[in-house]
Amino acid sequence: MRQWGIGVMVVAAFLMGCANRSVESGGSPPSVSVGRFAEHLHDSSHSLTISDVTSGEAVRRFAPHISPAFSYGLTRAAHWIRVPLGHPALDGLRSARRLTLTLDYATLEDIRVYVPVRSESADQSAGGAHYVETLGGWGHVSQRKDSSFLFPSFELPPETDRSGEIIVRVASSLSANFRLSIADADRITLSEFRIVLLLGLLAGILIAMGLYNLVLFFVLGDRLYLLFLGYLAIMLVYQSSLFGLPRLISPGLQELTTSRILIWSLITVAAALGFSWAFLDVPRVARQVRPVYLAMWGLCAVGLIVFAFGARVAANSIAHAIGFLLPFVGFSAAAVSFRGGHRVSLYFIAASAVLLISVNVFALRGLGLIPHNYLTTYGFFAAAAIEAVLYSFALADRVKQLRSEHTGLKRRAAELTNLSVTDELTGLYNRRFFDRVLPTSIEHARATMKPLSLVYVDLDGFKQLNDSRGHACGDTVLRIVGSVIRASVRGGDYPCRIGGDEFALILPGAHATEARLTAERIRNGIELSRIGSNGQTPPLQRSDDTGDGCDSELPTSTADGAIVTSVSIGVAELNGEEDAQLLVNRADRAMYRVKAGGGNGSEIDPAE
């Protein structure tokens, strides 16, 4: 996943560079940006007509533009632009059979292009010059004649007077930032194709990340993935509307989405805040920034209300301001959350940094404070795709952390469980475990029709040993007996210490004769474990040493100072429908018969 995501981001960056170079270059395909030699006029009242700007008093109000881009920002005014087709900068296009006038921003609402023609049948005339009017922009759904969904493009008619001036009028309730270019119509398609390829790839990344997190939601059931999925869906609609992609489906759909793009913008911000609120665990870990989040959501609500009352320019200003603040809020919340002990993924911080840069660049471009170009325009979409990948990495890292924590908790639970069922002194299972496992083992033996035997072990003379030499010596003997029992059983057996010097072994799948062999291994092993000798067990210190208190002053001691211990063992095989208590009684009865006979032996209780 990580390698794939990094590869996608590299490809996106490469195509972005290719698209930018292809459109920016003046070589192939030939395209000339007219901003530096065009003239412009502000029409604050929206009252001027083509006659006013070509033959009236308004002609003298045109001023040189100079800048390569037209960055009017958020403005209520209409803007008239005058482009002389006879300018020397256009000499490279003299041989072009067809010319196209292109505005490179899809969210322009009202575009009117007046082309000078050499025909007396033109629609409008002024001062002896004849013009053909063409409408474009998303505000003219059924009447628009611009040919490209990506760039509002107008092909100049064959009868265009190339010594005249093209007049362009632009008005938009959204930001009015664009570049105006004249290009060879036969070769501009390649540039548009590369931009379309880039936008298609970026939209595909958003869709792929959405599907990936949808799968994670169904697998893990974590609502955080659903929040992120909703954020991606809203971001995709917003970005697509911003760059005219809905027109691929229908011009009416573009008008529907683009006319409401401020709504999508505000909802996108609200969704981004909701995702980061949940991911960073703001209510618990980053309480300091809670008021900021609430204030941002409040601003989103105000923007929606202002838009609903028709004040689009004011709503646009609010949307740009919120967009400018959003990355700072996310980045600050991530830093506070990290300091508060929430191990926030570094991918989230990286995504917030990408968003911080891209949103601010886009917002400043929308306000007209930084130049408009293809990088500052489409870089926002690229950053959204990169952000989606990084957020997916952050969520994947969160899954990794949760899995690690879950594994640790399981390990700890297993350790606690093991401690709760294990006898600390001998390392065998304890009485609690024995009482729980014996009934289930009996049920399983009956269900599978397999034998089950129970072995009861009791140390001979242990009370005398414990009273005479102390509990430290007794504990040493018990530890050694426990180790002998562990070494004598099979992997599926359950050796338990059920009392002070009493042991029980549950032997699934073993008949009484097999269990008797196990009992004899245990008896022989304990008898041969000459406690204190240099053989199989560690030597015991005498009572005058600082140690376990075992000495060799009793009759159970040998000449070399070793203590010899013996056991009495009873064996019983599960018979008929008897329950756990009856099986225990039979094994215990067999063990006491051995003890009554002098101990140090084993006996099978006969089946009844």
C-alpha positions as CSV (number, residue, x, y, z in Angstrom):
1,M,0.0,0.0,0.0
2,R,2.7,2.5,1.0
3,Q,4.9,1.8,-2.1
4,W,1.8,2.0,-4.3
5,G,0.7,5.3,-2.8
6,I,4.2,6.8,-3.2
7,G,4.3,5.7,-6.8
8,V,1.0,7.3,-7.5
9,M,2.1,10.6,-6.0
10,V,5.3,10.5,-8.1
11,V,3.3,9.9,-11.3
12,A,0.9,12.7,-10.4
13,A,3.7,15.1,-9.9
14,F,5.3,14.1,-13.2
15,L,2.1,14.5,-15.2
16,M,1.5,17.9,-13.4
17,G,4.9,19.1,-14.6
18,C,4.3,17.7,-18.1
19,A,0.9,19.4,-18.3
20,N,2.3,22.7,-17.0
21,R,5.2,22.7,-19.4
22,S,3.0,21.8,-22.3
23,V,0.5,24.7,-21.7
24,E,3.1,27.2,-20.6
25,S,5.4,26.7,-23.5
26,G,5.2,28.8,-26.5
27,G,6.5,26.2,-28.9
28,S,4.4,23.1,-29.4
29,P,1.5,23.6,-29.5
30,P,1.8,27.3,-30.3
31,S,-0.2,29.4,-27.7
32,V,0.2,33.0,-26.9
33,S,-0.9,34.6,-23.6
34,V,-2.3,38.0,-24.4
35,G,-2.4,39.5,-20.9
36,R,0.8,41.5,-21.3
37,F,-0.4,43.5,-24.3
38,A,-4.2,43.5,-23.6
39,E,-6.1,46.4,-22.1
40,H,-8.9,46.1,-19.5
41,L,-11.8,48.1,-18.1
42,H,-13.8,47.7,-14.9
43,D,-17.5,47.9,-15.2
44,S,-18.8,48.3,-11.6
45,S,-22.4,48.9,-12.6
46,H,-22.6,46.2,-15.3
47,S,-24.2,48.8,-17.5
48,L,-21.7,49.0,-20.4
49,T,-22.5,47.4,-23.8
50,I,-20.3,46.5,-26.7
51,S,-21.2,49.8,-28.3
52,D,-20.1,51.7,-25.2
53,V,-16.7,50.0,-25.1
54,T,-16.0,50.2,-28.8
55,S,-17.2,53.7,-29.8
56,G,-18.4,55.5,-26.7
57,E,-16.7,57.4,-23.9
58,A,-15.7,54.1,-22.2
59,V,-13.1,53.5,-25.0
60,R,-10.8,56.0,-23.3
61,R,-11.1,54.3,-19.9
62,F,-9.2,51.1,-21.1
63,A,-5.9,50.8,-19.4
64,P,-2.9,48.5,-20.2
65,H,-3.0,45.3,-18.3
66,I,0.7,44.3,-18.4
67,S,0.4,41.2,-16.2
68,P,0.2,37.8,-17.9
69,A,-2.9,36.7,-15.8
70,F,-6.1,38.5,-15.1
71,S,-6.5,38.3,-11.3
72,Y,-9.6,40.1,-10.3
73,G,-10.2,38.0,-7.2
74,L,-13.7,38.3,-5.6
75,T,-15.4,41.1,-7.3
76,R,-18.9,42.2,-8.1
77,A,-17.8,44.2,-11.2
78,A,-17.8,43.1,-14.8
79,H,-14.5,43.2,-16.7
80,W,-13.9,44.2,-20.3
81,I,-10.8,43.1,-22.1
82,R,-9.5,44.4,-25.4
83,V,-7.1,42.2,-27.4
84,P,-5.5,43.6,-30.6
85,L,-5.2,40.7,-33.1
86,G,-2.6,42.6,-35.1
87,H,-0.1,42.7,-32.2
88,P,3.4,41.4,-33.1
89,A,3.2,38.8,-30.3
90,L,0.7,37.0,-32.4
91,D,2.8,36.9,-35.6
92,G,3.7,33.2,-34.9
93,L,0.0,32.4,-35.4
94,R,-0.5,34.1,-38.8
95,S,-0.2,30.9,-40.6
96,A,-2.7,29.0,-38.4
97,R,-5.8,28.0,-40.3
98,R,-8.0,28.2,-37.2
99,L,-7.6,30.2,-34.0
100,T,-9.0,29.6,-30.6
101,L,-9.5,32.0,-27.7
102,T,-9.2,30.3,-24.4
103,L,-9.8,31.3,-20.8
104,D,-8.2,28.7,-18.5
105,Y,-10.6,28.7,-15.5
106,A,-13.8,26.6,-15.6
107,T,-15.8,28.4,-12.9
108,L,-16.2,31.6,-14.8
109,E,-19.9,32.3,-14.8
110,D,-20.6,34.8,-17.6
111,I,-18.3,35.1,-20.6
112,R,-19.2,37.1,-23.7
113,V,-16.7,37.2,-26.6
114,Y,-17.1,39.7,-29.4
115,V,-15.1,38.8,-32.5
116,P,-14.4,41.3,-35.3
117,V,-15.5,40.0,-38.6
118,R,-15.3,41.2,-42.2
119,S,-19.0,40.6,-42.9
120,E,-21.9,43.1,-43.0
121,S,-24.2,40.4,-41.6
122,A,-22.6,40.5,-38.1
123,D,-24.9,40.5,-35.1
124,Q,-23.7,43.8,-33.6
125,S,-21.8,46.8,-34.9
126,A,-20.3,49.9,-33.5
127,G,-18.3,52.6,-35.0
128,G,-18.0,50.8,-38.4
129,A,-16.6,47.6,-36.8
130,H,-18.7,44.5,-36.9
131,Y,-18.7,41.9,-34.1
132,V,-20.1,38.4,-33.6
133,E,-21.1,37.7,-30.0
134,T,-20.6,34.3,-28.5
135,L,-21.7,33.3,-25.0
136,G,-19.8,31.0,-22.6
137,G,-19.5,30.1,-18.9
138,W,-21.5,27.9,-16.6
139,G,-24.2,30.6,-16.3
140,H,-25.3,30.1,-19.9
141,V,-26.4,26.5,-19.8
142,S,-28.3,26.2,-23.1
143,Q,-26.8,29.1,-24.9
144,R,-23.1,28.6,-24.2
145,K,-20.9,28.0,-27.3
146,D,-17.5,27.5,-25.7
147,S,-16.2,24.1,-26.8
148,S,-14.1,22.8,-24.0
149,F,-15.4,21.6,-20.6
150,L,-12.0,22.2,-19.1
151,F,-11.2,25.6,-20.6
152,P,-13.9,27.9,-21.9
153,S,-12.6,28.0,-25.5
154,F,-14.1,29.9,-28.4
155,E,-13.1,29.1,-31.9
156,L,-12.8,32.2,-34.0
157,P,-14.9,32.1,-37.2
158,P,-13.1,32.0,-40.6
159,E,-14.2,35.5,-41.4
160,T,-12.4,36.9,-38.4
161,D,-10.7,40.3,-39.1
162,R,-7.2,39.6,-37.8
163,S,-6.4,43.2,-37.9
164,G,-9.2,44.1,-35.5
165,E,-9.7,43.8,-31.8
166,I,-11.4,41.0,-29.8
167,I,-13.5,42.2,-27.0
168,V,-14.1,39.9,-24.0
169,R,-16.5,40.6,-21.1
170,V,-16.2,38.5,-18.0
171,A,-18.4,38.5,-14.9
172,S,-18.6,35.9,-12.1
173,S,-20.0,35.6,-8.6
174,L,-17.1,33.4,-7.9
175,S,-13.4,34.4,-8.2
176,A,-12.5,35.9,-11.5
177,N,-8.9,34.8,-12.1
178,F,-7.8,33.4,-15.4
179,R,-5.4,33.7,-18.2
180,L,-6.5,34.6,-21.7
181,S,-4.7,32.9,-24.6
182,I,-5.0,32.7,-28.4
183,A,-3.8,29.4,-29.8
184,D,-3.7,27.2,-32.9
185,A,-7.0,25.4,-32.8
186,D,-5.6,22.4,-34.6
187,R,-2.9,21.8,-32.0
188,I,-4.3,23.1,-28.7
189,T,-6.0,19.7,-28.2
190,L,-2.8,18.1,-27.0
191,S,-2.5,20.5,-24.1
192,E,-6.1,20.0,-23.1
193,F,-5.6,16.3,-23.3
194,R,-2.7,16.3,-20.9
195,I,-4.5,18.5,-18.4
196,V,-7.6,16.2,-18.7
197,L,-5.3,13.2,-18.2
198,L,-3.8,14.8,-15.1
199,L,-7.3,15.6,-13.6
200,G,-8.6,12.2,-14.5
201,L,-5.6,10.6,-12.6
202,L,-6.1,12.8,-9.6
203,A,-9.9,12.1,-9.5
204,G,-9.0,8.4,-9.8
205,I,-6.7,8.6,-6.8
206,L,-9.5,10.1,-4.7
207,I,-11.9,7.4,-5.9
208,A,-9.3,4.6,-5.2
209,M,-8.6,5.9,-1.7
210,G,-12.3,6.1,-1.1
211,L,-12.8,2.5,-2.2
212,Y,-9.8,1.3,-0.1
213,N,-11.2,3.0,3.0
214,L,-14.7,1.7,2.3
215,V,-13.3,-1.9,2.4
216,L,-11.5,-1.1,5.7
217,F,-14.8,0.2,7.1
218,F,-16.6,-3.0,6.3
219,V,-13.7,-5.1,7.6
220,L,-13.0,-3.2,10.8
221,G,-16.3,-1.5,11.4
222,D,-14.6,1.7,12.6
223,R,-16.7,4.8,11.9
224,L,-13.6,6.8,11.4
225,Y,-13.2,5.3,8.0
226,L,-16.7,6.2,7.1
227,L,-16.0,9.8,8.1
228,F,-12.9,9.8,5.9
229,L,-14.9,8.3,3.0
230,G,-17.5,11.0,3.3
231,Y,-14.8,13.6,3.3
232,L,-13.2,12.1,0.1
233,A,-16.6,12.0,-1.6
234,I,-17.4,15.7,-0.8
235,M,-13.8,16.7,-1.8
236,L,-14.2,14.8,-5.2
237,V,-17.5,16.7,-5.9
238,Y,-15.9,20.0,-5.0
239,Q,-12.7,19.5,-7.0
240,S,-14.6,18.2,-10.0
241,S,-17.0,21.1,-9.9
242,L,-14.1,23.5,-9.5
243,F,-12.4,22.3,-12.7
244,G,-15.5,21.7,-14.9
245,L,-15.5,17.9,-14.9
246,P,-19.3,17.5,-14.5
247,R,-19.7,19.0,-18.0
248,L,-18.3,15.7,-19.3
249,I,-21.7,14.3,-18.3
250,S,-24.0,17.2,-18.9
251,P,-23.7,21.0,-19.2
252,G,-26.8,21.2,-16.9
253,L,-24.9,19.1,-14.3
254,Q,-22.0,21.5,-14.4
255,E,-24.3,24.5,-13.9
256,L,-25.9,22.6,-11.0
257,T,-22.6,21.8,-9.2
258,T,-20.6,24.9,-10.1
259,S,-23.4,27.4,-9.2
260,R,-23.4,25.8,-5.8
261,I,-19.6,25.3,-5.5
262,L,-19.5,27.6,-2.4
263,I,-21.8,25.1,-0.7
264,W,-19.5,22.2,-1.6
265,S,-16.5,24.3,-0.4
266,L,-18.1,25.0,3.0
267,I,-19.3,21.4,3.4
268,T,-15.8,20.1,2.5
269,V,-14.3,22.2,5.2
270,A,-16.8,21.0,7.7
271,A,-16.2,17.4,6.7
272,A,-12.4,17.9,7.0
273,L,-12.9,19.3,10.5
274,G,-15.1,16.3,11.4
275,F,-12.5,13.8,10.2
276,S,-9.6,15.5,12.0
277,W,-11.8,15.9,15.2
278,A,-12.3,12.1,15.3
279,F,-8.9,11.1,14.1
280,L,-7.0,13.3,16.6
281,D,-9.4,12.6,19.4
282,V,-9.8,16.3,19.9
283,P,-12.5,16.2,22.7
284,R,-10.2,14.0,24.9
285,V,-6.6,14.8,23.9
286,A,-6.6,18.3,22.4
287,R,-9.3,20.1,24.4
288,Q,-7.5,23.4,23.9
289,V,-8.5,23.6,20.3
290,R,-12.1,22.6,20.7
291,P,-13.3,26.2,20.7
292,V,-11.4,26.8,17.4
293,Y,-13.2,23.8,15.8
294,L,-16.6,25.0,17.0
295,A,-15.8,28.5,15.7
296,M,-14.9,27.1,12.3
297,W,-18.1,25.1,12.1
298,G,-20.0,28.2,13.1
299,L,-18.3,30.1,10.2
300,C,-19.3,27.4,7.8
301,A,-22.9,27.7,9.0
302,V,-22.7,31.5,8.5
303,G,-21.4,31.1,5.0
304,L,-24.2,28.7,4.1
305,I,-26.8,31.2,5.4
306,V,-25.2,34.1,3.6
307,F,-25.2,32.1,0.4
308,A,-28.9,31.1,0.9
309,F,-29.8,34.8,1.0
310,G,-28.1,35.4,-2.3
311,A,-24.9,37.2,-1.2
312,R,-22.6,35.1,-3.2
313,V,-19.6,37.4,-3.1
314,A,-19.8,37.7,0.7
315,A,-20.2,33.9,1.0
316,N,-17.2,33.4,-1.3
317,S,-15.1,35.7,0.9
318,I,-16.1,33.6,4.0
319,A,-15.3,30.4,2.2
320,H,-11.9,31.6,1.2
321,A,-11.2,32.8,4.7
322,I,-12.2,29.5,6.2
323,G,-10.2,27.6,3.6
324,F,-7.2,29.8,4.5
325,L,-7.6,28.9,8.2
326,L,-8.4,25.2,7.9
327,P,-4.8,23.9,7.5
328,F,-3.6,25.9,10.5
329,V,-6.4,24.4,12.6
330,G,-5.6,20.9,11.5
331,F,-1.9,21.3,12.0
332,S,-2.3,22.9,15.4
333,A,-4.7,20.2,16.5
334,A,-2.2,17.5,15.4
335,A,0.6,19.1,17.3
336,V,-1.5,19.5,20.5
337,S,-2.7,16.0,20.2
338,F,0.8,14.7,19.8
339,R,2.0,16.5,22.9
340,G,-1.0,15.3,24.8
341,G,0.1,11.7,24.4
342,H,-2.0,10.7,21.4
343,R,0.5,9.0,19.1
344,V,-0.8,10.7,16.0
345,S,0.6,9.4,12.8
346,L,3.3,11.5,11.1
347,Y,1.4,10.9,7.9
348,F,-1.4,13.0,9.2
349,I,1.0,15.8,10.0
350,A,2.5,15.5,6.5
351,A,-1.0,15.6,5.0
352,S,-1.8,18.7,7.0
353,A,1.4,20.4,5.8
354,V,0.4,19.6,2.2
355,L,-3.0,21.0,2.8
356,L,-1.6,24.0,4.6
357,I,0.5,25.0,1.5
358,S,-2.0,24.1,-1.2
359,V,-5.2,25.6,0.3
360,N,-3.4,28.8,1.2
361,V,-2.0,29.1,-2.3
362,F,-5.4,28.5,-3.8
363,A,-7.1,30.9,-1.4
364,L,-4.6,33.6,-2.1
365,R,-4.9,33.0,-5.8
366,G,-8.7,33.2,-5.5
367,L,-8.4,36.5,-3.7
368,G,-6.1,37.8,-6.4
369,L,-3.1,38.2,-4.1
370,I,-0.8,35.8,-6.0
371,P,-0.4,35.2,-9.7
372,H,-2.8,32.9,-11.5
373,N,-1.2,30.1,-13.4
374,Y,-1.7,26.4,-14.1
375,L,0.4,25.3,-11.1
376,T,-1.5,27.5,-8.5
377,T,-4.8,26.4,-10.1
378,Y,-4.5,22.7,-10.6
379,G,-1.9,22.2,-7.9
380,F,-4.8,22.3,-5.4
381,F,-6.4,19.2,-7.0
382,A,-3.0,17.5,-7.0
383,A,-2.5,18.4,-3.3
384,A,-6.0,17.0,-2.5
385,A,-5.0,13.6,-4.1
386,I,-1.7,13.6,-2.3
387,E,-3.5,14.5,1.0
388,A,-5.9,11.6,0.4
389,V,-3.0,9.2,0.0
390,L,-1.2,10.5,3.1
391,Y,-4.4,10.4,5.2
392,S,-4.9,6.8,4.0
393,F,-1.4,6.1,5.2
394,A,-2.2,7.7,8.5
395,L,-5.3,5.5,8.9
396,A,-3.3,2.4,7.9
397,D,-0.7,3.4,10.5
398,R,-3.5,3.8,13.0
399,V,-4.6,0.2,12.2
400,K,-1.0,-0.9,12.7
401,Q,-0.9,0.8,16.1
402,L,-4.2,-0.6,17.1
403,R,-3.2,-4.1,16.0
404,S,0.1,-3.7,18.0
405,E,-1.9,-2.5,21.0
406,H,-4.3,-5.4,20.6
407,T,-1.5,-7.9,20.3
408,G,0.1,-6.5,23.5
409,L,-3.3,-6.6,25.3
410,K,-3.8,-10.2,24.2
411,R,-0.3,-11.1,25.3
412,R,-0.9,-9.4,28.7
413,A,-4.3,-11.1,29.0
414,A,-2.7,-14.4,28.3
415,E,0.0,-13.7,30.9
416,L,-2.6,-12.8,33.4
417,T,-4.7,-15.8,32.5
418,N,-1.7,-18.0,32.8
419,L,-0.9,-16.5,36.2
420,S,-4.5,-17.1,37.4
421,V,-4.4,-20.8,36.5
422,T,-0.7,-21.6,37.4
423,D,0.7,-22.7,40.7
424,E,3.6,-20.2,41.4
425,L,5.7,-22.7,43.3
426,T,5.7,-25.7,41.0
427,G,4.8,-24.2,37.6
428,L,1.9,-26.7,37.3
429,Y,-1.7,-25.8,36.8
430,N,-3.6,-24.9,40.0
431,R,-6.8,-26.2,41.6
432,R,-8.9,-23.5,39.9
433,F,-7.8,-24.8,36.5
434,F,-8.3,-28.4,37.5
435,D,-11.8,-27.8,38.7
436,R,-12.7,-26.1,35.4
437,V,-10.9,-28.4,32.9
438,L,-11.8,-31.8,34.3
439,P,-15.6,-31.6,33.6
440,T,-15.0,-30.3,30.1
441,S,-12.4,-33.0,29.4
442,I,-14.9,-35.6,30.5
443,E,-17.5,-34.2,28.2
444,H,-15.0,-34.1,25.3
445,A,-14.0,-37.7,26.0
446,R,-17.6,-38.9,25.8
447,A,-18.3,-36.8,22.7
448,T,-15.3,-38.2,20.8
449,M,-15.6,-41.7,22.4
450,K,-12.0,-41.6,23.6
451,P,-10.6,-42.8,26.9
452,L,-9.6,-40.4,29.8
453,S,-7.7,-41.2,32.9
454,L,-7.0,-39.3,36.1
455,V,-3.8,-39.8,38.2
456,Y,-3.7,-38.7,41.8
457,V,-0.2,-38.2,43.4
458,D,0.5,-37.7,47.1
459,L,4.0,-37.3,48.7
460,D,4.8,-39.8,51.5
461,G,5.8,-38.3,54.8
462,F,5.7,-34.8,53.6
463,K,4.1,-33.4,56.7
464,Q,6.9,-34.9,58.9
465,L,9.5,-33.4,56.5
466,N,7.8,-30.0,56.5
467,D,7.5,-29.9,60.3
468,S,11.0,-31.1,61.0
469,R,13.0,-29.1,58.4
470,G,10.8,-26.1,57.8
471,H,8.7,-24.8,54.9
472,A,11.7,-23.7,52.9
473,C,12.9,-27.3,52.6
474,G,9.3,-28.4,51.9
475,D,9.0,-25.9,49.1
476,T,12.2,-27.2,47.6
477,V,10.9,-30.7,47.5
478,L,7.6,-29.5,45.9
479,R,9.5,-27.6,43.2
480,I,11.5,-30.7,42.3
481,V,8.4,-33.0,42.3
482,G,6.8,-30.5,40.0
483,S,9.7,-30.6,37.6
484,V,9.6,-34.4,37.6
485,I,5.9,-34.4,36.8
486,R,6.3,-31.9,34.0
487,A,9.0,-34.1,32.4
488,S,6.9,-37.2,32.7
489,V,3.7,-36.1,30.9
490,R,2.7,-35.6,27.3
491,G,2.0,-32.4,25.6
492,G,-1.8,-32.7,25.8
493,D,-1.9,-33.7,29.4
494,Y,-2.9,-31.4,32.3
495,P,-0.6,-31.7,35.4
496,C,-2.0,-29.8,38.4
497,R,-1.1,-29.1,42.0
498,I,-4.4,-29.3,43.8
499,G,-3.3,-29.1,47.4
500,G,-0.2,-28.8,49.7
501,D,1.5,-32.0,48.7
502,E,-1.3,-33.4,46.4
503,F,-1.1,-33.5,42.6
504,A,-3.6,-34.6,39.9
505,L,-2.9,-35.3,36.2
506,I,-5.7,-35.3,33.6
507,L,-4.6,-37.6,30.8
508,P,-7.0,-37.2,27.7
509,G,-6.8,-40.2,25.3
510,A,-5.1,-42.5,27.9
511,H,-6.4,-45.8,29.1
512,A,-5.7,-46.8,32.7
513,T,-2.7,-49.0,31.7
514,E,-1.1,-46.0,29.9
515,A,-1.8,-43.8,32.8
516,R,-0.2,-46.4,35.1
517,L,3.0,-46.2,33.0
518,T,3.0,-42.4,33.4
519,A,2.5,-42.8,37.1
520,E,5.5,-45.2,37.4
521,R,7.7,-42.7,35.4
522,I,6.8,-40.1,38.0
523,R,7.3,-42.4,41.0
524,N,10.7,-43.6,39.7
525,G,11.8,-40.1,38.8
526,I,11.0,-38.7,42.2
527,E,12.6,-41.7,44.0
528,L,15.8,-41.2,41.9
529,S,15.8,-37.5,42.6
530,R,18.1,-37.7,45.6
531,I,17.6,-34.2,46.8
532,G,20.9,-32.7,47.7
533,S,23.0,-35.1,45.7
534,N,25.1,-34.0,42.7
535,G,22.8,-35.8,40.4
536,Q,19.6,-34.6,38.8
537,T,18.7,-31.8,41.2
538,P,20.5,-28.9,42.8
539,P,22.1,-29.6,46.2
540,L,20.2,-28.5,49.3
541,Q,22.0,-26.5,52.0
542,R,22.1,-27.7,55.5
543,S,20.3,-25.9,58.4
544,D,23.4,-24.1,59.5
545,D,23.8,-22.5,56.0
546,T,21.7,-19.6,54.7
547,G,19.4,-21.5,52.3
548,D,16.4,-23.7,52.2
549,G,16.9,-25.3,55.7
550,C,17.2,-28.9,54.4
551,D,19.7,-31.0,56.4
552,S,20.4,-34.7,56.7
553,E,19.7,-35.4,60.3
554,L,16.5,-37.5,59.7
555,P,16.1,-41.1,58.8
556,T,15.0,-40.1,55.3
557,S,18.5,-38.9,54.7
558,T,21.2,-41.0,53.1
559,A,24.8,-41.3,54.1
560,D,25.9,-38.7,51.5
561,G,23.4,-36.1,52.9
562,A,20.7,-36.5,50.2
563,I,17.0,-36.6,51.0
564,V,15.0,-39.5,49.4
565,T,11.3,-38.7,48.7
566,S,8.6,-41.2,47.6
567,V,5.0,-40.8,46.4
568,S,1.8,-42.8,46.4
569,I,-0.2,-42.7,43.2
570,G,-3.7,-43.7,42.3
571,V,-5.1,-44.2,38.7
572,A,-8.7,-44.2,37.5
573,E,-10.1,-44.4,34.0
574,L,-13.4,-42.7,33.1
575,N,-16.1,-45.3,33.2
576,G,-19.7,-45.1,31.9
577,E,-21.6,-42.0,32.9
578,E,-19.8,-41.1,36.0
579,D,-19.1,-37.4,36.7
580,A,-16.0,-35.6,37.6
581,Q,-16.5,-36.1,41.4
582,L,-16.9,-39.8,41.1
583,L,-13.7,-40.1,38.9
584,V,-11.8,-38.0,41.5
585,N,-13.1,-40.2,44.3
586,R,-11.9,-43.4,42.5
587,A,-8.4,-42.1,41.9
588,D,-8.2,-40.8,45.4
589,R,-9.3,-44.1,46.8
590,A,-6.7,-46.0,44.8
591,M,-4.0,-43.6,46.0
592,Y,-5.0,-44.1,49.7
593,R,-4.8,-47.9,49.2
594,V,-1.2,-47.5,48.1
595,K,-0.4,-45.2,51.0
596,A,-2.0,-47.7,53.5
597,G,0.3,-50.4,52.1
598,G,3.4,-48.4,52.9
599,G,3.5,-45.9,50.0
600,N,6.0,-45.6,47.2
601,G,3.8,-47.3,44.6
602,S,0.9,-46.9,42.2
603,E,-2.4,-48.7,41.7
604,I,-5.3,-48.6,39.3
605,D,-8.8,-48.4,40.6
606,P,-10.8,-51.2,39.0
607,A,-13.7,-50.2,36.8
608,E,-17.1,-50.7,38.4
